[in-house]
Amino acid sequence: MSENTAAKKPGIFGRMARSFRDMKGEIKKVVWPSRKQIINNTLIVIAFVAIAAIVVGGVDILLTTLVDLVLKRL
């Protein structure tokens, strides 16, 4: 009975091999972006990060100024 059970369940190396075969099959299904798309998307991300940094910096300066004004009046 144990021989029958061992034959049905593959060992750790068999499961790992099957997992790698499955991963290889999934990677083949991926549609990779073109170089132009990658450059375009990278520039968009850099622009949004720069805009976000400017906004956060502006809010920081504004709040720092307001806190300084409130503390100096007290």
Summary of the structure (lengths in Angstrom):
residues: 74
radius of gyration: 28.8
end to end distance: 86.0
largest distance: 87.3
contacts: 125
relative contact order: 0.05
helix: 86%
strand: 0%
